[in-house]
Amino acid sequence: MGIQTAAVLGAGQMGSGIAQTLAGSGIAVLLYDLNRNAAALGLKRIGDSLNLLIGKGKMEDKQRSLLLSRITISTELADAQAADLVIEAAPERMAIKKELLAELDRVCSPHTILATNTSSLSITELASATGRPSLVIGMHFMNPVPVMPLVEIIRGLETSDATYDQIRQLSLAIGKTPVEVRDFPGFVSNRILMLMINEAIFTVYEGVATPEAVDEVMKLGMKHPMGPIALADFIGLDTCLAIMETLHHGFGDSKYRPCPLLSQHVKAGWLGRKTGRGFYIYP
Ligand code: CAA
């Protein structure tokens, strides 16, 4: 039968992007957030993103309404009970994600696959919070989800072949290219990307160049679509710091030490685009 219904937990930029992508492929989606305003904001973000597509002549009003009709918002975790798949996109903290997965394990039907959109944490450890480690898997999307073609798929130690096959097939069905990688800190994407971002922040910290200059170098010299400092603001500086801490702790190698300037920005609450200020200021 495959996956017909899904619940996405966390209505932030990743969760809403995942919900939009699933609903765009005909899947009924429950978009959950602890906070009703956050859930409503997630749905609004999806509506706005679809309006952009309409503005560009890439979508019709009817398609927008149909896609939105497939998404229901909720603040009750128990509403995820009947979903074939749950994808959690909660903040990048082991304790938060473990607690959420343990609760999902209690409320969800025994066949429900529990996927995590973690960008760096151990799938094996997350799975240990549940009584169904064979049905737990990493499904790591990239931001902006509707645009980026990659999904990193990560098996925990006990993830079954059947779970892997279903998630691989789903990724293809929603127009993504799945790439399987091993369960190591930061997987492949963030082990490489975050080191570049952290080093870019060090060049600012050491006074080598301004954020604008660093970004120009990487855009014009290396043809990156966004400079690394702007990308850090786009991802969220709290997420960048959490990933660096996971890499540093997981490998025990000083090359992964987070730049003090990154930590300072997070302490100040300058988390990037989502708070209106990061390395840049957003109107
Ligand atoms: N929904 C649907 N389509 C969208 C969209 C959305 N939310 N946002 C943008 N698009 C589409 C636009 O319609 C546009 O399509 P066309 O080219 O067909 O017109 C296209 O994407 C490009 O968008 P824009 O023209 O608005 O802007 P842009 O050319 O500056 O591109 C960008 C924006 C796609 C974000 C580009 O700057 C980019 O690729 N940046 C790098 C993003 C990246 O590296 N992401 C990975 C981050 S790492 C991560 O997510 C994982 C992690 O764990 C930290």
Residues whose N, C-alpha, C, O or C-beta is under 5 A from the ligand:
A	BS01	CAA	S49 S119 F141 M142 N143 P144 P146 V147 P225 M226 I235
